[in-house]
Amino acid sequence: MIALSTTLFAGLPQDSAKAAYGEGARVFGGRTNTSEYTPYSGDGYKVVLPAKWNPNRSTVDGSALRYADNMRDDGANLDVVVTPTTSSSVKDLGSLDEFFSQISYLLGDQSFDGETKSEGGFASGEVVTAALLDSGEKTDAAGITYYTYHILTRTADGEGGGRHHLFKSAIANGKQYTLQVQALDKQWFKGSEKPLRTVLESFTVA
């Protein structure tokens, strides 16, 4: 269990990246694809998008892509965060455990659109605890190393039973790419796990 201080993650600017909101997605074959997923090609990365998800406004600093299940306000969503780096591999920034400090700010309240109630003296929406459920390292045929994480966070009011966050990070061409896909715990066990894991597995950089 990773115990997180309620002040660990500072708030991000509310006027931060709004990429992909209201814009046409760069998808192969357009949005007429009737399959469960639509391939998307971004600047230096590729990922598949659940066919029923739509572009959404992101409040995550550095987000290059934001899609969400707009069927519900607190629905599952994804962000691709791109930041410049002088490193050539995630391994240059440390082990799996050490590297996570580079992206842990994404667990903050600005990583989702819903709000949680203020309770027990904690501010609304703040992450109180986070548990690392799984992590891994994989190197592809091109020699690019990916770090992956599965984190379960809980807020002071126990919103939705918690929230599952899947992360995948890699470095290529002077940029650090991190995919985050997430859903409430109650959604995770009602069918969200499969599409979120499919999105995570599909994410590649070049």
Residue, then its C-alpha position, 0 to 999 in steps of 0.5 A: m500500500i502506498a500511503l499518499s498525503t492529501t497534499l502530495f499532488a498539487g493542483l494543475p492549472q485549469d486552463s491547461a491542455k485541451a487537446a482533442y476536445g472538439e477536434g476531429a480525431r486522426v483515425f484510420g477510416g474515420r468514425t464510421n468504424t463499426s468495430e469495438y475500437t478505432p485505431y488512432s495515430g498521434d504525433g509519435y504514438k499510436v493507440v486504439l480508442p473505444a468506438k463509443w468514446n468521444p473527444n473530451r476536454s482535458t485538465v491534465d497538463g501536457s495532455a495531447l489526447r483526451y477521450a472519454d465515455n460520455m455516457r456518464d459524467d464520471g465515466a472511463n477516460l484516457d489521456v496521452v501526456v507528452t512532455p519533452t525529455t533529454s533521456s533516451s529511455v524510461k530506464d534512464l529515469g530509474s527503476l519501475d518504482e523510481f520512475f513512478s514519481q515522474i507521473s504520480y501527479l496524474l493521480g490527482d483530482q484533475s485526472f477525472d472530471g467528477e467531484t467527490k464530497s468533502e468529508g472527514g476534514f479532507a478537501s473535495g476530490e483529493v486522493v487519500t490512499a493509493a495501492l499499487l496492484d501491478s507493474g511491469e517492464k517490456t521492451d519491444a522489437a524496436g528496443i523501446t522500453y515501456y513501464t506499466y502500472h495498475i493503481l487503485t486510488r481511493t478518496a475521502d468519501g470512497e467515491g465509486g469504491g475507488r478508481h482504477h488507473l492504468f499507466k504505460s510510459a515510454i520515451a522516443n525522439g526526445k519525448q516522454y509519452t504516458l498513457q493513462v486510462q481510468a475508470l471507477d472501481k464499480q465500472w471496472f467490475k461491470g465491464s470496463e476492465k477489458p476495454l481499458r486493458t485493450v487500450l493500454e496494450s495497444f499503446t506504442v511509440a516510435 
